[in-house]
């Protein structure tokens, strides 16, 4: 899809931030994925805007990744561009209005870094995100969360760049959050040219630092007991059908813990995790996920929907 002149233009714009035929297994938490035609790491909004406007002119599609933690790239790789936003806008600033803390952060900020700041300063509101990997941009887009809360609870504004390079500030009252998804306003992008989250503002509150830290330790101990953090995965693979029907419990009760296809396995620790035991292909993961969905539907009559984004070609 990319011609020599296209590669030359991208290299002039980004220098070493433009890589070609780049294995996506290097950039996803699953450690799986074929090559992308181009893997781009803009350092600024100006570079991002130049890329977006160029892609529309050249009719070359792109997808976005941050930490690569909630995505499975198929074995054939990705035709077009992958724009990695993890090097953009990584500053965290804040101001205080009585007990309220207004935190401004770039989309490239690691979620764990923001959680660490909150613990250090005694800010209440981010403990739900402890242990959630990836960047803030991805967490906002996916409305990342746990039983203790989600991003929609703390978001005040979201700054996006549309598929034409225009910058828009979305206020909390206009945000359309659904379970594990922020619905972008119509006209800001589509599947081939999505809008890009570049920054956000959160509202947290001052709290008792030691109490917040104690809560964090308790929750993190629980996560470490329940989740296979030492194995490559994309986190929970399926959405919960409802609060009282978590996908992990349905998969467990269907007797599927430990099921394997090739190098992919339903985790023996948490049934909603599909893990890469070594050498797993995307085809292994997808075949296993199909078997899980069929078994759960056969036993409970419930259709599980993936939470993980699946992109690329077979």
BAFI-3210 file (N, C-alpha, C; in Angstrom, 3 decimals, decimal comma, padded with zeros to 6 digits):
// residues 314
n [1|2|3|4|5|6|7|8|9|10|11|12|13|14|15|16|17|18|19|20|21|22|23|24|25|26|27|28|29|30|31|32|33|34|35|36|37|38|39|40|41|42|43|44|45|46|47|48|49|50|51|52|53|54|55|56|57|58|59|60|61|62|63|64|65|66|67|68|69|70|71|72|73|74|75|76|77|78|79|80|81|82|83|84|85|86|87|88|89|90|91|92|93|94|95|96|97|98|99|100|101|102|103|104|105|106|107|108|109|110|111|112|113|114|115|116|117|118|119|120|121|122|123|124|125|126|127|128|129|130|131|132|133|134|135|136|137|138|139|140|141|142|143|144|145|146|147|148|149|150|151|152|153|154|155|156|157|158|159|160|161|162|163|164|165|166|167|168|169|170|171|172|173|174|175|176|177|178|179|180|181|182|183|184|185|186|187|188|189|190|191|192|193|194|195|196|197|198|199|200|201|202|203|204|205|206|207|208|209|210|211|212|213|214|215|216|217|218|219|220|221|222|223|224|225|226|227|228|229|230|231|232|233|234|235|236|237|238|239|240|241|242|243|244|245|246|247|248|249|250|251|252|253|254|255|256|257|258|259|260|261|262|263|264|265|266|267|268|269|270|271|272|273|274|275|276|277|278|279|280|281|282|283|284|285|286|287|288|289|290|291|292|293|294|295|296|297|298|299|300|301|302|303|304|305|306|307|308|309|310|311|312|313|314]
n.u [000,823|001,968|004,012|007,367|007,772|005,909|006,917|009,297|008,349|007,118|009,329|010,877|009,262|009,040|011,446|013,369|011,027|009,358|008,671|008,907|007,153|006,831|006,881|003,984|003,861|005,762|004,645|002,320|000,491|-000,196|001,867|001,722|001,160|001,158|003,135|002,970|002,325|003,328|004,629|004,051|005,292|004,388|005,603|004,382|001,414|001,390|002,851|001,163|-001,168|-000,213|000,237|-002,376|-003,790|-002,361|-002,850|-005,575|-005,505|-003,963|-005,506|-005,016|-005,577|-005,657|-004,923|-005,167|-003,038|-002,225|-000,925|-001,100|-002,587|-005,144|-005,752|-005,769|-003,740|-004,106|-002,512|-001,697|-000,984|-001,124|-002,515|-001,711|-001,414|-000,165|-000,702|000,991|000,351|001,701|003,941|003,232|002,402|002,933|002,779|001,760|-000,347|-001,772|-004,358|-005,822|-008,998|-010,372|-011,450|-011,407|-009,584|-008,223|-007,013|-004,857|-003,859|-001,852|-002,729|-000,852|000,114|000,994|-001,359|-000,776|001,116|-000,332|-001,986|-000,045|000,781|-001,583|-001,747|000,581|000,017|-002,325|-004,815|-008,181|-010,034|-008,818|-008,087|-009,517|-008,376|-005,966|-003,439|-004,481|-003,297|-001,533|-002,180|-003,459|-005,103|-006,115|-007,451|-009,469|-010,901|-011,828|-013,328|-012,187|-012,267|-013,171|-014,789|-014,846|-015,084|-014,894|-013,485|-015,331|-016,338|-014,585|-013,783|-013,614|-013,180|-012,450|-009,998|-009,877|-008,549|-009,885|-010,674|-009,976|-008,037|-008,814|-009,097|-010,957|-012,678|-014,258|-016,899|-017,831|-020,622|-021,414|-020,384|-020,737|-020,858|-020,567|-020,787|-017,555|-016,745|-016,224|-018,335|-017,621|-018,396|-020,604|-019,313|-016,698|-014,894|-014,182|-014,183|-011,917|-010,549|-010,164|-011,091|-008,713|-007,791|-006,199|-005,668|-006,776|-008,935|-009,306|-011,387|-010,619|-010,529|-009,333|-008,090|-007,719|-004,463|-003,150|-005,277|-006,186|-003,930|-003,875|-006,241|-005,512|-003,420|-004,846|-006,671|-004,894|-003,591|-005,708|-006,133|-003,724|-003,956|-006,061|-005,564|-003,637|-001,016|001,608|001,717|001,579|-001,156|-004,326|-005,700|-009,001|-010,886|-013,510|-016,556|-018,515|-021,639|-023,628|-023,797|-024,276|-023,583|-020,750|-018,324|-016,102|-016,952|-018,995|-017,526|-015,839|-017,716|-018,601|-016,643|-014,187|-011,676|-008,212|-008,380|-006,895|-005,653|-003,278|-000,706|-002,270|-004,266|-007,036|-006,909|-005,867|-006,147|-007,817|-010,712|-011,593|-009,423|-007,471|-004,446|-001,096|000,866|003,288|004,584|002,067|-000,305|-002,303|-004,414|-004,653|-005,603|-008,039|-009,413|-009,626|-011,155|-013,537|-014,363|-014,800|-016,919|-018,900|-019,244|-020,130|-022,487|-023,904|-024,313|-025,448|-027,006|-026,151|-024,599|-021,341|-019,498|-016,610|-014,271|-011,831|-010,160|-009,984|-007,835|-006,482|-005,245|-006,004]
n.v [-001,206|001,238|003,434|004,093|006,849|007,642|006,498|007,913|010,512|010,244|009,500|011,818|013,544|012,359|011,166|008,838|008,059|006,876|003,736|000,872|-001,989|-003,111|-005,390|-006,039|-007,486|-006,535|-004,396|-004,807|-005,931|-008,574|-009,707|-010,523|-010,486|-009,567|-007,745|-004,146|-001,900|000,676|002,066|004,587|007,188|009,961|012,974|015,251|017,379|018,823|017,223|015,006|016,134|016,753|014,173|013,095|014,778|014,256|011,511|011,482|012,851|011,084|008,864|006,742|004,447|004,558|003,253|003,573|003,256|003,076|002,091|-000,439|-002,427|-003,471|-004,863|-007,089|-008,067|-009,370|-012,155|-011,554|-008,946|-005,305|-003,308|-000,198|002,551|002,551|004,543|005,506|006,800|007,081|008,633|011,208|014,320|014,013|015,247|016,030|018,137|020,133|021,716|023,205|023,539|024,285|021,296|020,016|018,635|019,514|017,862|017,942|016,205|014,618|012,481|010,504|009,808|007,307|005,177|004,009|005,789|008,132|007,111|006,611|009,228|010,167|008,552|009,359|012,022|011,969|011,989|011,340|009,035|007,773|005,195|003,009|002,440|001,254|-000,924|-001,190|-001,388|000,411|003,541|006,831|007,894|005,604|004,443|006,303|006,212|003,564|003,620|002,558|000,452|-000,943|-002,997|-001,051|001,446|003,755|005,392|007,273|008,300|010,223|011,915|015,190|016,947|016,194|016,340|016,258|015,350|015,715|013,712|015,369|016,960|019,006|020,532|019,767|020,487|018,484|018,661|017,394|017,053|016,559|014,148|010,884|008,151|004,646|001,216|000,287|001,986|005,117|007,040|008,689|012,008|012,433|012,857|013,403|011,446|008,181|004,570|004,121|006,497|007,528|009,775|011,318|011,052|013,510|014,834|015,414|016,410|015,776|015,323|015,073|014,406|015,744|013,571|011,292|010,440|008,109|006,370|006,105|004,912|002,534|001,355|001,042|-000,837|-003,053|-003,521|-004,027|-006,313|-008,076|-008,072|-009,201|-011,759|-012,730|-012,353|-013,218|-011,749|-012,115|-013,289|-012,841|-011,024|-009,559|-008,473|-008,613|-010,566|-010,721|-008,792|-008,149|-009,670|-008,684|-006,886|-008,829|-011,117|-011,864|-012,311|-013,949|-015,688|-017,113|-018,439|-019,975|-021,594|-023,018|-024,821|-024,252|-023,292|-023,359|-024,481|-025,025|-023,769|-024,290|-022,072|-020,510|-019,958|-020,394|-018,720|-020,355|-019,074|-016,782|-016,848|-015,144|-014,227|-014,663|-016,096|-015,798|-018,415|-018,732|-018,348|-018,192|-017,642|-015,102|-016,370|-018,655|-017,527|-016,402|-018,656|-020,060|-018,244|-018,355|-020,970|-020,745|-018,879|-020,342|-022,514|-021,272|-020,104|-022,400|-023,604|-021,627|-019,979|-017,445|-014,875|-014,066|-011,049|-009,717|-007,775|-006,929|-005,226|-006,373|-006,339|-005,865|-008,178|-011,562]
n.w [000,000|000,723|-001,060|-002,256|-002,225|-000,318|002,025|002,193|002,662|005,174|006,703|006,546|007,981|010,577|011,227|013,064|014,225|012,440|011,283|009,203|007,918|010,457|013,104|014,914|017,180|018,854|020,073|021,473|024,338|024,256|022,868|020,257|016,728|013,295|010,774|010,538|007,867|008,218|011,171|013,287|015,342|016,442|017,954|018,743|018,668|016,341|014,539|014,530|013,402|010,840|009,834|009,852|008,063|005,758|005,360|004,670|002,264|000,738|000,844|002,604|005,118|008,772|012,046|015,616|018,435|021,909|024,638|023,650|024,901|024,857|022,580|019,803|017,261|014,091|012,369|009,788|009,843|009,511|007,101|005,865|008,146|011,494|014,169|016,904|019,965|022,314|022,863|022,903|024,419|027,399|029,846|033,229|034,949|037,609|039,580|042,517|043,995|046,789|048,119|045,741|043,039|040,007|037,374|034,674|031,813|029,293|026,512|026,160|028,635|030,931|032,464|034,912|035,877|036,420|038,411|040,348|040,970|042,119|044,415|045,724|046,364|047,732|046,448|045,867|043,911|041,737|042,367|041,414|038,981|039,426|038,452|035,915|032,724|030,041|028,271|029,105|027,121|025,785|027,948|028,387|025,960|026,007|028,240|030,584|033,440|036,681|039,149|041,022|039,923|037,068|034,119|033,237|035,567|036,487|034,459|033,117|030,916|027,467|025,066|021,602|018,357|015,253|012,317|010,280|011,227|012,892|016,107|018,993|022,000|024,234|026,458|029,702|029,972|027,398|026,675|025,516|027,096|027,101|028,207|028,481|026,405|024,816|023,033|020,166|018,965|016,162|012,868|013,536|012,889|011,460|010,936|009,330|009,520|012,358|015,082|017,308|020,648|022,490|024,900|028,322|031,039|034,433|037,320|040,611|044,179|047,300|049,805|052,601|052,857|053,845|054,211|051,580|050,418|051,870|050,998|048,320|048,480|049,409|047,292|045,187|046,070|045,897|043,098|042,211|043,199|041,709|038,970|036,029|035,867|035,088|032,619|029,060|027,783|026,852|028,897|030,345|028,183|027,240|027,338|030,258|030,443|032,153|035,312|037,309|036,043|035,418|032,842|033,316|035,361|034,079|032,082|033,651|035,021|032,904|032,643|031,386|032,091|031,591|029,047|025,842|022,738|020,473|021,256|022,876|025,790|027,996|030,932|033,905|036,241|036,046|034,368|032,356|031,066|028,258|027,602|026,374|026,128|025,042|021,924|020,779|018,181|016,546|015,339|016,917|019,314|018,474|017,549|019,945|021,431|020,017|020,525|023,268|023,340|022,005|023,760|026,131|025,204|024,488|026,980|028,684|027,127|026,554|024,762|024,447|024,113|022,552|024,415|023,704|021,081|017,799|015,142|011,810|009,253|008,177]
ca.u [000,000|002,834|005,032|008,648|007,622|005,169|007,855|010,255|007,686|006,949|010,659|011,289|008,453|009,188|012,779|013,306|009,668|008,643|009,232|008,142|007,064|007,152|006,076|003,149|004,113|006,642|003,933|001,066|000,689|-000,351|003,103|001,215|000,717|001,976|003,741|002,243|003,021|004,096|004,373|004,420|005,298|004,503|006,023|003,636|000,140|001,673|003,193|-000,054|-002,043|000,360|-000,009|-003,803|-004,165|-001,700|-003,526|-006,826|-005,148|-003,439|-006,491|-004,363|-006,226|-004,804|-005,520|-004,478|-002,778|-001,491|-000,051|-001,272|-002,977|-006,506|-005,844|-005,177|-003,429|-004,092|-001,190|-001,326|-000,544|-002,006|-002,276|-001,885|-000,590|-000,471|-000,233|001,190|000,268|002,294|005,028|002,671|001,760|003,032|002,835|000,638|-000,414|-002,978|-004,678|-006,729|-010,083|-010,819|-011,151|-011,420|-008,332|-008,391|-005,784|-004,750|-002,849|-001,849|-003,212|000,247|000,482|000,662|-002,379|-000,125|001,815|-001,331|-002,381|001,054|000,687|-002,730|-001,373|001,612|-000,510|-003,546|-006,002|-009,176|-010,782|-008,138|-007,698|-010,157|-007,543|-004,702|-003,199|-004,927|-002,132|-001,795|-002,118|-004,698|-005,965|-006,827|-008,363|-010,630|-011,681|-012,459|-013,983|-011,584|-012,740|-013,295|-015,984|-014,739|-015,271|-014,446|-013,006|-016,458|-016,598|-013,630|-013,505|-014,255|-013,143|-011,594|-009,558|-009,661|-008,247|-010,764|-010,021|-009,527|-006,992|-009,387|-009,079|-012,235|-012,725|-015,552|-017,238|-018,393|-022,068|-021,649|-019,742|-021,672|-020,153|-021,250|-019,935|-016,268|-016,619|-016,624|-018,865|-017,188|-019,469|-020,682|-018,589|-015,310|-014,045|-014,834|-013,322|-010,653|-009,888|-010,798|-010,626|-007,624|-007,764|-004,865|-005,491|-008,014|-008,944|-010,017|-011,714|-010,401|-010,723|-008,371|-008,539|-006,751|-003,449|-002,890|-006,456|-006,170|-002,860|-004,301|-007,214|-004,772|-002,718|-005,847|-007,195|-003,835|-003,394|-006,802|-005,890|-002,603|-004,428|-007,070|-005,217|-002,338|-000,287|002,933|001,589|001,085|-002,587|-004,913|-006,639|-010,256|-011,117|-014,930|-017,343|-019,460|-023,012|-024,331|-023,032|-024,407|-023,154|-019,422|-017,915|-015,180|-017,684|-019,684|-016,527|-015,394|-018,780|-018,692|-015,548|-013,247|-010,359|-007,126|-008,535|-005,819|-005,534|-001,913|-000,053|-003,231|-004,931|-007,901|-006,115|-006,320|-006,368|-008,963|-011,230|-011,835|-008,139|-006,806|-003,036|-000,118|001,804|004,541|004,423|000,675|-000,658|-003,628|-005,385|-004,867|-006,438|-009,387|-010,051|-009,969|-012,258|-014,752|-014,771|-015,329|-018,234|-019,851|-019,525|-020,947|-023,826|-024,568|-024,711|-026,229|-027,801|-025,625|-023,602|-020,275|-018,961|-015,224|-013,888|-010,577|-010,247|-009,275|-007,533|-005,525|-005,647|-005,682]
ca.v [000,000|002,412|003,533|004,620|008,277|007,756|006,198|009,014|011,656|009,939|009,523|013,223|014,160|011,763|010,611|007,472|007,762|006,162|002,414|000,214|-003,443|-003,264|-006,431|-005,500|-008,263|-005,724|-003,219|-005,186|-006,703|-009,984|-010,145|-011,205|-009,594|-009,436|-006,426|-002,982|-001,231|001,756|002,277|005,991|007,701|011,415|013,532|016,481|017,512|019,318|016,056|014,210|016,814|016,587|012,779|012,893|015,463|013,541|010,236|011,732|013,214|009,903|007,785|005,649|004,354|004,401|002,911|004,196|002,487|003,755|001,080|-001,732|-003,376|-003,990|-005,084|-008,279|-007,850|-010,637|-012,604|-010,936|-007,576|-004,161|-002,526|001,204|003,131|002,483|005,751|005,219|008,102|006,998|009,600|012,549|015,025|013,167|016,078|016,037|019,358|020,137|022,856|022,828|024,446|023,679|019,867|019,469|018,685|019,441|017,297|017,959|015,229|014,242|011,137|009,548|009,498|005,944|005,166|003,697|006,988|009,006|006,482|006,816|010,621|010,285|007,943|010,186|013,306|011,794|012,312|010,276|008,919|006,993|003,851|001,975|002,170|000,605|-002,182|-001,134|-000,965|001,254|004,986|007,505|008,018|004,344|004,245|007,169|005,693|002,301|003,780|001,514|000,459|-002,168|-002,949|000,093|002,711|003,791|006,698|008,199|008,882|011,280|012,769|016,500|017,310|015,390|017,059|015,335|015,843|015,021|013,090|016,420|017,720|020,038|020,221|020,024|020,190|017,906|018,835|016,209|016,915|016,138|012,865|009,748|006,964|003,373|000,223|000,073|002,747|006,509|007,258|009,970|012,735|012,179|013,807|013,606|010,395|006,906|003,421|004,246|007,746|007,864|010,908|010,963|011,725|014,073|015,292|015,381|016,991|014,927|015,910|014,206|015,125|015,480|012,570|010,853|009,740|006,760|005,557|005,826|003,942|001,245|000,810|000,630|-002,102|-004,116|-003,821|-004,601|-007,706|-008,846|-008,236|-010,125|-013,116|-013,152|-012,162|-013,771|-010,585|-012,497|-013,873|-011,885|-011,088|-008,241|-008,240|-009,343|-010,706|-010,529|-007,892|-008,791|-009,517|-007,837|-006,846|-010,054|-012,236|-011,593|-013,281|-014,924|-016,709|-017,965|-019,293|-020,920|-022,559|-023,873|-025,784|-023,948|-022,889|-024,223|-024,913|-024,501|-023,928|-023,865|-021,400|-019,684|-020,719|-019,740|-018,718|-021,184|-018,196|-015,922|-017,452|-014,148|-013,891|-015,585|-015,768|-016,321|-019,249|-018,752|-018,717|-018,170|-016,792|-014,493|-017,401|-019,484|-016,775|-016,254|-019,975|-020,360|-017,379|-018,881|-022,157|-020,267|-018,274|-021,404|-023,323|-020,468|-019,975|-023,698|-023,936|-020,593|-019,185|-016,072|-014,599|-013,192|-010,105|-009,374|-006,442|-006,649|-004,864|-007,266|-005,541|-006,450|-009,177|-012,964]
ca.w [000,000|000,778|-002,080|-001,773|-001,948|000,937|003,110|002,279|003,292|006,596|007,328|006,682|009,037|011,908|011,469|013,585|014,676|011,372|011,014|008,153|008,086|011,875|013,762|015,975|018,401|019,708|020,575|022,122|025,568|023,893|022,201|019,063|015,657|012,102|010,552|010,037|006,766|008,848|012,599|013,426|016,709|016,491|019,236|019,018|017,966|014,990|013,718|014,380|012,443|009,501|009,416|009,604|006,830|004,654|005,103|003,951|000,891|000,053|001,004|003,327|006,435|009,941|013,332|016,747|019,652|022,964|025,243|022,975|025,941|024,704|021,142|019,204|015,852|013,370|011,935|008,519|010,059|009,286|005,887|006,194|009,199|012,918|014,857|018,325|020,631|023,645|023,050|022,803|025,537|028,591|031,054|034,175|035,757|038,430|040,410|043,603|044,372|048,040|048,156|044,391|042,299|038,557|036,825|033,219|031,403|027,895|026,230|026,212|030,026|031,361|033,516|036,190|036,348|037,027|039,678|041,297|041,416|043,014|045,694|046,352|046,815|048,504|045,659|045,830|042,673|040,702|042,823|040,598|037,805|039,810|037,756|034,529|031,938|028,884|028,391|029,497|025,948|025,603|029,082|028,172|024,829|026,380|029,540|031,399|034,810|037,461|039,997|041,931|039,219|035,676|033,697|033,127|036,885|036,824|033,300|033,052|029,500|026,605|023,873|020,496|017,027|014,333|011,167|009,364|011,896|013,743|017,526|019,664|023,430|024,578|027,859|030,349|029,726|026,010|026,435|025,471|027,546|027,244|028,850|027,830|025,164|024,665|021,691|019,630|018,268|014,724|012,038|013,969|012,350|011,146|011,200|008,602|009,929|013,638|015,877|018,223|021,948|022,711|026,284|029,107|032,379|035,388|038,619|041,757|045,439|048,364|050,752|053,602|052,078|054,350|053,935|050,141|050,174|052,414|050,040|047,122|048,770|049,504|045,958|044,349|046,509|045,313|041,665|041,990|043,471|040,740|037,566|035,620|035,374|034,601|031,289|028,059|027,498|026,603|029,983|030,177|026,749|026,934|028,161|031,160|029,949|033,105|036,563|038,091|035,211|034,867|031,826|033,897|036,103|033,103|031,435|034,681|035,272|031,715|032,719|030,315|032,578|031,150|027,650|025,016|021,286|020,184|022,385|023,614|026,846|028,981|032,156|035,017|037,395|035,774|033,137|031,307|030,457|027,332|027,753|025,423|026,880|024,298|020,532|020,317|017,048|016,667|014,958|018,110|020,258|017,919|017,562|021,337|021,850|019,384|021,282|024,551|023,099|021,672|024,947|027,054|024,613|024,560|028,356|029,373|026,198|026,593|023,728|024,926|023,125|022,894|024,874|023,017|019,675|016,874|013,954|010,881|008,270|008,478]
c.u [000,853|003,880|006,295|008,535|006,863|006,095|008,857|009,628|007,542|008,279|011,150|010,536|008,850|010,589|012,674|011,938|008,804|009,365|008,314|008,256|007,424|006,274|005,279|003,266|005,016|005,882|002,588|001,365|000,493|000,946|002,777|000,940|001,692|002,429|002,747|003,035|003,887|003,657|004,934|004,294|005,477|004,844|005,190|002,312|000,344|002,029|001,966|-000,983|-001,525|000,102|-001,466|-004,231|-003,558|-002,420|-004,829|-006,543|-004,717|-004,409|-005,847|-004,976|-005,200|-005,626|-004,647|-004,207|-002,044|-000,498|-000,164|-001,779|-004,368|-006,772|-005,181|-004,990|-003,337|-002,715|-000,749|-000,880|-001,569|-001,580|-002,633|-000,988|-001,095|000,123|-000,206|001,287|000,973|003,427|004,534|002,176|001,759|003,141|001,580|000,717|-001,715|-003,132|-005,738|-007,735|-010,779|-010,475|-011,036|-010,071|-008,648|-007,050|-005,853|-003,610|-002,984|-002,266|-002,111|000,703|000,071|-000,331|-001,745|000,612|000,847|-001,803|-001,314|001,041|-000,449|-002,414|-000,378|001,025|-001,821|-004,794|-006,921|-009,835|-010,141|-007,784|-008,344|-009,270|-006,210|-004,567|-003,715|-003,771|-002,519|-001,721|-003,487|-005,653|-006,780|-007,823|-009,627|-011,512|-012,448|-013,281|-013,521|-012,072|-012,755|-014,609|-015,995|-014,938|-014,768|-014,066|-014,138|-016,755|-015,729|-013,345|-014,291|-014,310|-012,215|-011,275|-009,283|-009,194|-009,081|-009,983|-009,620|-008,444|-007,497|-009,388|-010,397|-012,102|-014,136|-015,780|-017,922|-019,864|-022,376|-021,081|-020,761|-020,896|-021,100|-020,299|-018,713|-016,141|-017,043|-017,076|-018,455|-018,353|-019,448|-019,940|-017,150|-014,364|-014,858|-013,822|-011,962|-009,851|-010,501|-010,260|-009,606|-007,779|-006,346|-004,626|-006,825|-007,828|-009,817|-010,338|-011,561|-010,651|-009,587|-008,947|-007,469|-005,719|-003,235|-004,081|-006,502|-005,104|-003,224|-005,306|-006,501|-004,059|-003,696|-006,348|-006,142|-003,514|-004,478|-006,590|-004,791|-002,995|-005,319|-006,573|-003,822|-001,433|001,069|002,893|001,058|-000,396|-003,044|-005,883|-007,895|-010,630|-012,561|-015,558|-018,232|-020,875|-023,872|-023,526|-023,117|-024,082|-021,794|-018,979|-017,001|-015,887|-018,409|-018,711|-016,036|-016,447|-019,038|-017,537|-014,420|-011,881|-009,309|-007,249|-007,467|-006,109|-004,162|-001,267|-000,972|-003,990|-005,882|-007,179|-006,727|-006,596|-007,618|-009,498|-011,526|-010,537|-007,751|-005,342|-002,214|000,925|003,166|004,308|003,008|000,539|-002,001|-004,710|-005,674|-005,836|-007,873|-010,118|-010,488|-011,152|-013,578|-015,266|-015,368|-016,733|-019,285|-020,229|-020,410|-022,369|-024,596|-025,086|-025,685|-027,154|-027,380|-024,522|-022,575|-019,768|-017,534|-015,101|-012,640|-010,856|-009,407|-009,090|-006,568|-006,114|-005,240|-004,309]
c.v [001,251|002,346|004,153|006,097|008,513|007,535|007,333|010,215|011,432|009,982|010,952|013,891|013,675|011,241|009,182|007,092|007,122|004,849|001,700|-001,299|-003,830|-004,342|-005,846|-006,315|-007,499|-004,631|-003,539|-006,033|-008,195|-010,580|-010,952|-010,147|-009,516|-008,005|-005,368|-002,372|-000,090|001,897|003,654|006,449|009,217|011,891|014,746|016,469|018,024|018,160|015,179|014,828|016,648|015,181|012,599|013,553|014,756|012,242|010,438|012,070|011,996|008,725|006,520|005,565|004,264|003,876|003,510|003,167|003,377|002,776|-000,280|-002,818|-003,969|-004,314|-006,407|-007,995|-009,202|-010,901|-011,993|-009,497|-006,545|-003,420|-001,073|001,581|002,738|003,732|005,460|006,550|008,146|007,971|011,034|013,059|014,197|013,966|015,892|017,335|019,335|021,450|022,458|023,936|023,830|022,181|019,244|019,678|018,538|019,032|017,331|017,032|014,947|012,801|010,090|009,185|008,065|006,011|004,910|004,916|007,956|008,441|006,696|008,252|010,795|009,698|008,812|011,428|013,193|012,215|011,101|010,242|008,056|005,580|002,742|001,542|001,512|-000,732|-002,211|-000,607|000,002|002,731|005,574|007,644|006,763|004,081|005,085|006,597|004,439|002,409|002,675|001,605|-000,917|-002,074|-001,711|001,432|002,626|005,222|007,719|008,893|010,109|012,240|014,074|017,002|016,346|016,215|016,042|016,090|015,035|014,464|014,098|017,288|018,842|019,599|020,663|019,657|019,729|018,057|017,583|015,988|016,429|014,751|011,738|008,479|005,769|002,420|-000,042|000,805|004,198|006,693|008,643|010,670|012,438|013,273|014,030|012,552|009,167|005,784|003,547|005,466|008,210|009,156|010,415|011,749|012,218|014,510|015,219|016,164|016,111|015,725|014,848|015,024|014,808|014,467|012,283|009,960|008,311|005,837|005,158|004,783|002,568|000,569|000,293|-000,694|-003,273|-004,520|-004,481|-006,035|-008,602|-009,098|-009,262|-011,568|-013,637|-013,176|-012,686|-012,693|-010,944|-013,076|-012,843|-012,109|-009,685|-007,875|-009,063|-009,372|-010,395|-009,492|-008,709|-008,602|-008,631|-007,835|-008,135|-011,311|-011,933|-012,702|-014,348|-016,035|-017,660|-018,938|-020,364|-022,004|-023,470|-024,871|-025,539|-023,475|-023,897|-024,719|-024,245|-024,726|-023,402|-023,258|-020,522|-020,549|-019,825|-019,847|-019,612|-020,339|-017,334|-016,307|-016,440|-013,626|-015,014|-015,172|-016,425|-017,099|-019,346|-019,231|-018,732|-017,246|-016,134|-015,501|-018,328|-018,800|-016,693|-017,591|-020,361|-019,518|-017,842|-020,105|-021,762|-019,705|-019,352|-022,217|-022,562|-020,323|-021,285|-023,984|-022,926|-019,798|-017,735|-015,932|-013,617|-012,313|-009,738|-007,948|-005,978|-006,271|-005,837|-006,513|-006,307|-007,529|-010,566|-013,311]
c.w [000,000|-000,332|-001,498|-001,418|-000,637|002,132|003,293|002,979|004,791|007,334|007,507|007,827|010,421|012,210|011,963|014,144|013,615|011,103|010,030|008,279|009,521|012,516|014,925|017,259|019,368|020,449|021,196|023,353|025,336|023,344|020,945|018,007|014,513|011,877|010,098|008,890|007,289|010,292|012,931|014,872|016,692|017,898|019,644|018,268|016,546|014,065|013,493|013,343|011,021|008,969|009,021|008,293|005,615|004,327|004,337|002,488|000,093|000,082|001,594|004,726|007,562|011,106|014,413|017,828|020,646|023,564|024,587|023,899|025,772|023,238|020,780|017,723|015,159|012,749|010,613|008,649|009,643|008,031|006,192|007,358|010,582|013,550|016,341|019,068|021,980|023,900|023,003|024,153|026,811|029,886|031,895|034,971|036,546|039,175|041,422|043,853|045,573|048,020|046,764|043,709|040,819|037,958|035,305|032,810|029,915|027,716|026,324|027,616|030,359|032,518|034,875|036,762|037,007|038,359|040,744|041,837|042,415|044,387|046,445|047,004|047,590|047,769|045,606|044,458|041,615|041,141|041,995|039,438|038,150|039,093|036,339|033,683|030,830|029,207|028,701|028,313|025,705|026,713|028,925|027,077|025,204|027,659|030,489|032,831|035,433|038,238|040,888|041,237|037,795|035,310|033,603|034,456|037,156|035,677|033,391|031,608|028,769|025,363|022,776|019,259|016,055|013,151|010,093|009,995|012,775|015,199|018,169|021,134|023,776|026,084|028,403|029,985|028,315|025,721|026,510|025,808|027,576|027,952|027,969|026,496|025,365|023,219|021,209|018,923|016,767|013,964|012,431|013,426|012,016|011,348|010,526|009,032|011,252|014,241|016,897|019,522|022,205|024,155|027,011|030,383|033,261|036,634|039,692|043,027|046,400|049,330|051,782|052,909|052,552|054,111|052,462|049,813|050,709|051,509|048,793|047,341|048,797|048,116|045,073|044,769|045,919|043,826|041,414|042,273|042,353|039,303|037,238|035,032|034,777|033,179|030,297|027,768|027,128|027,716|029,776|028,704|026,363|027,861|029,095|030,628|030,843|034,397|037,370|037,278|034,602|033,920|032,416|034,636|035,148|032,445|032,403|034,893|034,068|031,645|031,733|030,798|032,121|029,719|026,792|023,539|020,916|021,413|023,202|024,614|027,626|030,323|033,231|036,254|037,215|034,409|032,037|030,713|029,501|027,302|026,651|026,217|026,205|022,885|020,025|019,115|017,333|016,306|016,132|019,069|019,748|017,880|018,972|021,795|021,236|020,130|022,625|024,356|022,807|022,901|025,931|026,503|024,709|025,960|028,950|028,444|026,149|025,555|024,282|023,784|023,515|023,418|024,140|021,563|018,854|015,567|013,052|010,007|008,684|007,906]
res [x|x|x|x|x|x|x|x|x|x|x|x|x|x|x|x|x|x|x|x|x|x|x|x|x|x|x|x|x|x|x|x|x|x|x|x|x|x|x|x|x|x|x|x|x|x|x|x|x|x|x|x|x|x|x|x|x|x|x|x|x|x|x|x|x|x|x|x|x|x|x|x|x|x|x|x|x|x|x|x|x|x|x|x|x|x|x|x|x|x|x|x|x|x|x|x|x|x|x|x|x|x|x|x|x|x|x|x|x|x|x|x|x|x|x|x|x|x|x|x|x|x|x|x|x|x|x|x|x|x|x|x|x|x|x|x|x|x|x|x|x|x|x|x|x|x|x|x|x|x|x|x|x|x|x|x|x|x|x|x|x|x|x|x|x|x|x|x|x|x|x|x|x|x|x|x|x|x|x|x|x|x|x|x|x|x|x|x|x|x|x|x|x|x|x|x|x|x|x|x|x|x|x|x|x|x|x|x|x|x|x|x|x|x|x|x|x|x|x|x|x|x|x|x|x|x|x|x|x|x|x|x|x|x|x|x|x|x|x|x|x|x|x|x|x|x|x|x|x|x|x|x|x|x|x|x|x|x|x|x|x|x|x|x|x|x|x|x|x|x|x|x|x|x|x|x|x|x|x|x|x|x|x|x|x|x|x|x|x|x|x|x|x|x|x|x|x|x|x|x|x|x|x|x|x|x|x|x|x|x|x|x|x|x]
***
